[in-house]
Amino acid sequence: MTEAMPKFPVLVVDDSPVYRKLIEHALEDEAYSPLFAKNGREAMELYAKYGPAIVITDWMMPDFSGQELCERIRGDVQHAYTYILVLTSISEKDKRSEGTGGGRG
């Protein structure tokens, strides 16, 4: 008898139900267990409870930005390192680099 592999939790944060559904389909692989949040507050609650190693977040959210979410996650010393993927439609290079820390001088 083989043991089932544990599913890998991935936190998905986006206020758009369409984008959440698209990401859900992309993570349909048996290895992933997606957790969904509609805003930054919900995301932080799920992050504190499950401590996912990967967070996929929108840049623009109704309560606080993806950048602020990244800063809050990075400030949490209770969890191991978290990989963060930021989804955005922003096309300006300077704005994109702000999100990755590249805009700091």
DSSP file (Angstrom, degrees, kcal/mol; ACC not computed):
  #  RESIDUE AA STRUCTURE BP1 BP2  ACC     N-H-->O    O-->H-N    N-H-->O    O-->H-N    TCO  KAPPA ALPHA  PHI   PSI    X-CA   Y-CA   Z-CA
    1    1 A M              0   0    0      0, 0.0     2,-0.4     0, 0.0     0, 0.0   0.000 360.0 360.0 360.0 132.8    0.0    0.0    0.0
    2    2 A T        -     0   0    0      1,-0.0     2,-0.3     0, 0.0     0, 0.0  -0.779 360.0-124.9-100.8 142.9    1.4    3.4   -0.9
    3    3 A E        -     0   0    0     -2,-0.4     2,-0.3     1,-0.1    -1,-0.0  -0.619  28.0-112.9 -82.8 142.4    0.9    6.5    1.2
    4    4 A A        -     0   0    0     -2,-0.3    -1,-0.1     1,-0.1     3,-0.1  -0.550  32.6-116.9 -72.8 136.9   -0.7    9.5   -0.5
    5    5 A M        -     0   0    0     -2,-0.3     2,-0.1     1,-0.1    -1,-0.1  -0.498  33.5-106.5 -71.6 141.4    1.7   12.4   -0.8
    6    6 A P        -     0   0    0      0, 0.0     2,-0.2     0, 0.0    -1,-0.1  -0.414  37.1-111.1 -67.6 146.5    0.7   15.5    1.2
    7    7 A K        -     0   0    0     -2,-0.1    25,-0.3    25,-0.1    24,-0.1  -0.544  25.2-121.2 -80.5 145.6   -0.6   18.4   -0.9
    8    8 A F  E     -a   32   0A   0     23,-3.9    25,-2.5    -2,-0.2     2,-0.2  -0.772  26.7-131.1 -89.7 113.8    1.5   21.5   -1.2
    9    9 A P  E     -a   33   0A   0      0, 0.0    45,-0.7     0, 0.0    44,-0.6  -0.470  25.4-176.6 -71.6 133.5   -0.5   24.6    0.0
   10   10 A V  E     -ab  34  54A   0     23,-1.3    25,-2.9    -2,-0.2     2,-0.5  -0.994  17.6-142.6-129.1 122.6   -0.4   27.6   -2.3
   11   11 A L  E     -ab  35  55A   0     43,-2.4    45,-3.4    -2,-0.4     2,-0.5  -0.764  14.6-166.1 -89.7 125.0   -2.1   30.8   -1.2
   12   12 A V  E     -ab  36  56A   0     23,-3.4    25,-2.6    -2,-0.5     2,-0.5  -0.954   4.1-172.3-113.5 122.7   -3.8   32.7   -4.1
   13   13 A V  E     +ab  37  57A   0     43,-3.3    45,-2.0    -2,-0.5     2,-0.3  -0.949  25.6 128.5-122.4 113.4   -4.8   36.3   -3.4
   14   14 A D        -     0   0    0     23,-2.2    47,-0.1    -2,-0.5    25,-0.1  -0.929  48.5-145.1-161.3 137.3   -7.0   38.2   -5.9
   15   15 A D  S    S+     0   0    0     45,-0.4    23,-0.1    -2,-0.3     3,-0.1   0.589  81.9  88.3 -80.5  -8.8  -10.2   40.2   -5.7
   16   16 A S     >  -     0   0    0      1,-0.2     4,-2.2    -3,-0.0     5,-0.2  -0.804  64.1-157.6 -92.8 120.0  -11.2   39.0   -9.1
   17   17 A P  H  > S+     0   0    0      0, 0.0     4,-2.0     0, 0.0    -1,-0.2   0.821  94.5  58.1 -63.1 -28.9  -13.2   35.7   -9.1
   18   18 A V  H  > S+     0   0    0      2,-0.2     4,-2.2     1,-0.2     5,-0.1   0.941 108.3  43.5 -65.7 -47.7  -12.1   35.2  -12.8
   19   19 A Y  H  > S+     0   0    0      2,-0.2     4,-2.3     1,-0.2     5,-0.2   0.877 111.6  53.9 -67.6 -37.0   -8.4   35.3  -12.0
   20   20 A R  H  X S+     0   0    0     -4,-2.2     4,-2.3     1,-0.2    -1,-0.2   0.920 110.2  48.2 -60.8 -41.8   -8.8   33.1   -8.9
   21   21 A K  H  X S+     0   0    0     -4,-2.0     4,-2.3     2,-0.2    -2,-0.2   0.896 109.1  52.8 -65.8 -41.3  -10.6   30.5  -11.2
   22   22 A L  H  X S+     0   0    0     -4,-2.2     4,-1.8     1,-0.2    -1,-0.2   0.921 112.4  44.6 -59.9 -44.3   -7.8   30.7  -13.8
   23   23 A I  H  X S+     0   0    0     -4,-2.3     4,-1.6     2,-0.2    -2,-0.2   0.883 108.9  57.0 -69.1 -37.3   -5.1   30.1  -11.2
   24   24 A E  H  < S+     0   0    0     -4,-2.3     3,-0.3     1,-0.2    -2,-0.2   0.923 108.1  47.6 -57.6 -43.9   -7.2   27.3   -9.7
   25   25 A H  H >< S+     0   0    0     -4,-2.3     3,-1.3     1,-0.2    -1,-0.2   0.881 109.2  53.6 -65.0 -37.7   -7.2   25.6  -13.0
   26   26 A A  H 3< S+     0   0    0     -4,-1.8     3,-0.3     1,-0.3    -1,-0.2   0.787 111.1  46.9 -67.0 -26.2   -3.5   26.1  -13.4
   27   27 A L  T 3< S+     0   0    0     -4,-1.6     5,-0.3    -3,-0.3    -1,-0.3   0.124  73.6 116.8-101.5  20.1   -3.0   24.4  -10.0
   28   28 A E    <   +     0   0    0     -3,-1.3    -1,-0.2    -5,-0.1    -2,-0.1   0.629  41.8 118.3 -66.1 -12.0   -5.3   21.4  -10.6
   29   29 A D  S >  S-     0   0    0     -3,-0.3     3,-1.7     1,-0.1    -3,-0.0  -0.223  78.6-118.4 -53.1 144.2   -2.3   19.1  -10.3
   30   30 A E  T 3  S+     0   0    0      1,-0.3    -1,-0.1   -23,-0.1   -22,-0.1   0.695 108.1  69.2 -60.6 -20.0   -2.7   16.7   -7.4
   31   31 A A  T 3  S+     0   0    0    -24,-0.1   -23,-3.9     2,-0.0     2,-0.3   0.644  90.6  73.8 -76.7 -13.5    0.4   18.0   -5.7
   32   32 A Y  E <   -a    8   0A   0     -3,-1.7   -25,-0.1    -5,-0.3    -5,-0.0  -0.781  52.0-170.1-110.2 146.4   -1.2   21.4   -4.9
   33   33 A S  E     -a    9   0A   0    -25,-2.5   -23,-1.3    -2,-0.3     2,-0.1  -0.813  24.5-152.6-127.4  89.7   -3.8   22.5   -2.4
   34   34 A P  E     -a   10   0A   0      0, 0.0     2,-0.4     0, 0.0   -23,-0.2  -0.375   7.0-160.3 -70.8 140.4   -4.8   26.1   -3.3
   35   35 A L  E     -a   11   0A   0    -25,-2.9   -23,-3.4    -2,-0.1     2,-0.4  -0.964  14.9-148.4-114.1 134.2   -6.1   28.4   -0.6
   36   36 A F  E     +a   12   0A   0     -2,-0.4     2,-0.4   -25,-0.2   -23,-0.2  -0.893  17.8 177.7-116.7 135.4   -8.0   31.4   -1.9
   37   37 A A  E     -a   13   0A   0    -25,-2.6   -23,-2.2    -2,-0.4     3,-0.1  -0.982  20.6-156.4-130.1 143.7   -8.3   35.0   -0.4
   38   38 A K  S    S+     0   0    0     -2,-0.4     2,-0.3   -25,-0.2   -25,-0.1   0.600  78.8   8.9 -92.2 -14.0  -10.2   37.9   -1.9
   39   39 A N  S  > S-     0   0    0     22,-0.1     4,-2.1   -25,-0.1     5,-0.1  -0.929  85.5 -89.6-155.8 175.9   -8.1   40.6   -0.2
   40   40 A G  H  > S+     0   0    0     -2,-0.3     4,-2.5    24,-0.2     5,-0.2   0.854 119.1  55.5 -64.4 -37.4   -5.0   41.2    1.9
   41   41 A R  H  > S+     0   0    0      2,-0.2     4,-1.8     1,-0.2    -1,-0.2   0.949 110.8  44.1 -62.2 -49.3   -6.7   40.7    5.3
   42   42 A E  H  > S+     0   0    0      1,-0.2     4,-2.4     2,-0.2     5,-0.2   0.892 111.9  55.5 -61.0 -38.8   -8.1   37.3    4.3
   43   43 A A  H  X S+     0   0    0     -4,-2.1     4,-2.8     1,-0.2    -2,-0.2   0.921 106.7  48.6 -61.1 -44.6   -4.6   36.4    2.9
   44   44 A M  H  X S+     0   0    0     -4,-2.5     4,-2.4     2,-0.2    -1,-0.2   0.869 110.1  52.3 -66.3 -35.3   -2.9   37.2    6.1
   45   45 A E  H  X S+     0   0    0     -4,-1.8     4,-1.8     2,-0.2    -1,-0.2   0.933 113.9  42.6 -63.8 -45.9   -5.3   35.1    8.1
   46   46 A L  H  X>S+     0   0    0     -4,-2.4     4,-2.8     2,-0.2     5,-0.5   0.879 113.1  53.4 -67.9 -38.1   -4.8   32.1    5.8
   47   47 A Y  H  X5S+     0   0    0     -4,-2.8     4,-2.2    -5,-0.2    -2,-0.2   0.923 109.9  47.6 -62.3 -44.2   -1.0   32.7    5.8
   48   48 A A  H  <5S+     0   0    0     -4,-2.4    -1,-0.2    -5,-0.2    -2,-0.2   0.874 117.2  43.2 -64.5 -36.8   -0.9   32.7    9.6
   49   49 A K  H  <5S+     0   0    0     -4,-1.8    -2,-0.2    -5,-0.2    -1,-0.2   0.901 130.6  19.1 -76.8 -42.1   -3.0   29.5    9.8
   50   50 A Y  H  <5S-     0   0    0     -4,-2.8    -3,-0.2    -5,-0.1    -2,-0.2   0.667  80.5-147.2-108.5 -20.6   -1.3   27.5    7.0
   51   51 A G     << -     0   0    0     -4,-2.2    29,-0.2    -5,-0.5    -4,-0.1   0.915  23.1-160.2  53.2  51.3    2.1   29.0    6.4
   52   52 A P        -     0   0    0      0, 0.0   -42,-0.1     0, 0.0    -1,-0.1  -0.276  19.2-140.7 -64.3 148.6    2.2   28.3    2.6
   53   53 A A  S    S+     0   0    0    -44,-0.6    30,-3.4     1,-0.1     2,-0.4   0.639  88.1  48.5 -82.3 -15.5    5.6   28.3    1.0
   54   54 A I  E     -bc  10  83A   0    -45,-0.7   -43,-2.4    28,-0.2     2,-0.4  -0.993  62.2-175.5-129.9 132.8    4.2   29.9   -2.1
   55   55 A V  E     -bc  11  84A   0     28,-2.7    30,-3.1    -2,-0.4     2,-0.6  -0.996   6.1-166.4-124.9 128.4    1.9   33.0   -2.4
   56   56 A I  E     +bc  12  85A   0    -45,-3.4   -43,-3.3    -2,-0.4     2,-0.3  -0.968  24.3 174.0-112.3 117.2    0.5   34.2   -5.7
   57   57 A T  E     -bc  13  86A   0     28,-2.9    30,-3.5    -2,-0.6   -43,-0.2  -0.918  33.3-121.5-131.6 151.2   -1.0   37.7   -5.3
   58   58 A D  E     - c   0  87A   0    -45,-2.0    30,-0.2    -2,-0.3     3,-0.1  -0.517  21.6-135.9 -77.4 153.7   -2.5   40.5   -7.3
   59   59 A W  S    S+     0   0    0     28,-1.6     7,-3.2     1,-0.2     2,-0.6   0.874  91.2  50.5 -79.0 -39.7   -0.7   43.8   -7.1
   60   60 A M        +     0   0    0     27,-0.3   -45,-0.4     5,-0.2    -1,-0.2  -0.895  68.7 161.3-107.3 119.7   -3.9   45.9   -6.7
   61   61 A M        -     0   0    0     -2,-0.6   -22,-0.1   -47,-0.1   -23,-0.0  -0.899  46.4-113.0-132.3 162.5   -6.4   44.8   -4.0
   62   62 A P  S    S+     0   0    0      0, 0.0     3,-0.1     0, 0.0   -23,-0.1   0.822 110.1  30.7 -68.9 -31.4   -9.2   46.6   -2.2
   63   63 A D  S    S-     0   0    0      1,-0.4     2,-0.3    -3,-0.0   -24,-0.1   0.878 131.1 -12.9-100.1 -41.6   -7.8   46.8    1.3
   64   64 A F  S    S-     0   0    0      3,-0.0    -1,-0.4     0, 0.0   -24,-0.2  -0.981  75.9 -92.4-153.9 164.2   -4.0   47.0    0.7
   65   65 A S     >  -     0   0    0     -2,-0.3     4,-2.2    -5,-0.1    -5,-0.2  -0.175  30.2-113.7 -76.8 164.5   -1.6   46.5   -2.1
   66   66 A G  H  > S+     0   0    0     -7,-3.2     4,-2.5     1,-0.2     5,-0.1   0.844 119.2  57.9 -60.8 -34.0    0.3   43.4   -3.1
   67   67 A Q  H  > S+     0   0    0     -8,-0.4     4,-2.3     2,-0.2    -1,-0.2   0.924 106.2  47.3 -63.4 -43.7    3.5   45.2   -2.1
   68   68 A E  H  > S+     0   0    0      2,-0.2     4,-2.4     1,-0.2    -2,-0.2   0.891 110.5  52.6 -65.1 -38.2    2.1   45.7    1.4
   69   69 A L  H  X S+     0   0    0     -4,-2.2     4,-2.5     2,-0.2    -2,-0.2   0.928 109.0  50.0 -60.8 -44.8    1.2   42.0    1.5
   70   70 A C  H  X S+     0   0    0     -4,-2.5     4,-2.8     1,-0.2    -2,-0.2   0.919 110.4  50.0 -58.5 -44.9    4.7   41.1    0.5
   71   71 A E  H  X S+     0   0    0     -4,-2.3     4,-1.6     1,-0.2    -1,-0.2   0.898 111.1  48.8 -62.4 -41.2    6.1   43.3    3.2
   72   72 A R  H  < S+     0   0    0     -4,-2.4     4,-0.5     2,-0.2    -1,-0.2   0.903 112.6  47.4 -66.2 -40.7    3.9   41.8    5.9
   73   73 A I  H >< S+     0   0    0     -4,-2.5     3,-1.3     1,-0.2    -2,-0.2   0.931 111.8  50.1 -65.5 -44.5    4.8   38.3    4.8
   74   74 A R  H 3< S+     0   0    0     -4,-2.8    -1,-0.2     1,-0.3    -2,-0.2   0.802 107.5  56.0 -63.5 -28.1    8.5   39.1    4.8
   75   75 A G  T 3< S+     0   0    0     -4,-1.6     2,-0.8    -5,-0.2    -1,-0.3   0.577  83.7  98.1 -80.0  -9.3    8.1   40.6    8.3
   76   76 A D    X   +     0   0    0     -3,-1.3     3,-0.5    -4,-0.5    -4,-0.0  -0.710  46.5 178.8 -84.9 109.7    6.6   37.3    9.7
   77   77 A V  T 3   +     0   0    0     -2,-0.8    -1,-0.2     1,-0.2     4,-0.0   0.483  68.7  78.4 -88.3  -2.7    9.5   35.5   11.4
   78   78 A Q  T 3  S+     0   0    0      2,-0.1     2,-0.3     0, 0.0    -1,-0.2   0.733  91.0  57.1 -76.3 -22.8    7.2   32.6   12.5
   79   79 A H  S <  S-     0   0    0     -3,-0.5     3,-0.1    -6,-0.2   -28,-0.0  -0.754  86.7-109.3-112.7 155.9    7.2   31.0    9.0
   80   80 A A        -     0   0    0     -2,-0.3    -1,-0.1     1,-0.2    -4,-0.1  -0.110  65.9 -53.1 -67.6 175.8   10.0   29.7    6.8
   81   81 A Y        -     0   0    0      1,-0.1     2,-0.5    -4,-0.0    -1,-0.2  -0.227  58.0-151.9 -55.7 139.2   10.9   31.6    3.6
   82   82 A T        -     0   0    0     -3,-0.1     2,-0.4   -28,-0.0   -28,-0.2  -0.966   7.2-138.9-119.3 128.7    7.9   32.2    1.3
   83   83 A Y  E     -c   54   0A   0    -30,-3.4   -28,-2.7    -2,-0.5     2,-0.5  -0.729  22.5-159.8 -83.2 133.2    8.1   32.5   -2.5
   84   84 A I  E     -c   55   0A   0     -2,-0.4     2,-0.5   -30,-0.2   -28,-0.2  -0.968  11.2-168.2-122.9 125.4    5.9   35.3   -3.7
   85   85 A L  E     -c   56   0A   0    -30,-3.1   -28,-2.9    -2,-0.5     2,-0.5  -0.956  12.4-155.6-109.3 124.5    4.6   35.7   -7.3
   86   86 A V  E     -c   57   0A   0     -2,-0.5     2,-0.5   -30,-0.2   -28,-0.2  -0.894   1.6-156.9-106.2 124.5    3.0   39.0   -8.0
   87   87 A L  E     +c   58   0A   0    -30,-3.5   -28,-1.6    -2,-0.5     2,-0.3  -0.841  26.0 155.8 -98.1 132.7    0.4   39.2  -10.9
   88   88 A T        -     0   0    0     -2,-0.5    -2,-0.0   -30,-0.2   -30,-0.0  -0.997  46.9-149.9-154.4 153.1   -0.1   42.6  -12.4
   89   89 A S        +     0   0    0     -2,-0.3     2,-0.2     2,-0.0    -1,-0.1   0.330  62.5 124.3-100.4   4.2   -1.2   44.3  -15.5
   90   90 A I        -     0   0    0      1,-0.2    -2,-0.1     5,-0.1   -31,-0.0  -0.479  37.4-177.0 -66.1 128.3    1.1   47.3  -14.8
   91   91 A S        +     0   0    0     -2,-0.2     2,-0.4     4,-0.0    -1,-0.2   0.551  46.0 106.7-106.9  -9.6    3.3   47.7  -17.8
   92   92 A E     >  -     0   0    0      1,-0.2     4,-2.1     2,-0.0     3,-0.3  -0.588  63.5-144.6 -75.5 125.8    5.6   50.6  -16.6
   93   93 A K  H  > S+     0   0    0     -2,-0.4     4,-2.2     1,-0.2     5,-0.2   0.881  97.5  54.0 -57.6 -42.9    9.0   49.2  -15.7
   94   94 A D  H  > S+     0   0    0      1,-0.2     4,-1.1     2,-0.2    -1,-0.2   0.894 109.3  48.1 -61.7 -40.2    9.6   51.6  -12.8
   95   95 A K  H  > S+     0   0    0     -3,-0.3     4,-1.0     1,-0.2     3,-0.3   0.899 110.9  50.8 -67.3 -41.2    6.3   50.5  -11.2
   96   96 A R  H  X S+     0   0    0     -4,-2.1     4,-0.9     1,-0.2     3,-0.5   0.890 107.0  53.9 -64.2 -38.7    7.1   46.8  -11.6
   97   97 A S  H  X>S+     0   0    0     -4,-2.2     5,-1.6     1,-0.2     6,-1.4   0.783  98.5  64.2 -70.2 -25.0   10.6   47.2  -10.0
   98   98 A E  H ><5S+     0   0    0     -4,-1.1     3,-0.8    -3,-0.3    -1,-0.2   0.905 101.1  52.1 -59.8 -40.2    9.0   48.8   -7.0
   99   99 A G  H 3<5S+     0   0    0     -4,-1.0    -1,-0.2    -3,-0.5    -2,-0.2   0.774 111.6  44.8 -68.5 -27.6    7.2   45.5   -6.3
  100  100 A T  H 3<5S-     0   0    0     -4,-0.9    -1,-0.2    -3,-0.2    -2,-0.2   0.464 116.4-108.2 -96.5  -1.4   10.4   43.5   -6.4
  101  101 A G  T X<5S+     0   0    0     -3,-0.8     3,-1.0    -4,-0.7    -3,-0.2   0.411  91.1 115.0  90.5  -3.1   12.5   45.9   -4.4
  102  102 A G  T 3 < +     0   0    0     -5,-1.6    -4,-0.3     1,-0.2    -5,-0.1   0.618  63.9  66.1 -76.4 -12.5   14.4   47.0   -7.4
  103  103 A G  T 3  S+     0   0    0     -6,-1.4     2,-0.3    -7,-0.1    -1,-0.2   0.500  77.1 101.6 -87.5  -3.3   13.1   50.6   -7.2
  104  104 A R    <         0   0    0     -3,-1.0     0, 0.0    -7,-0.3     0, 0.0  -0.613 360.0 360.0 -82.7 139.1   14.8   51.3   -4.0
  105  105 A G              0   0    0     -2,-0.3    -1,-0.1     0, 0.0    -3,-0.0   0.474 360.0 360.0-120.1 360.0   17.9   53.4   -4.3
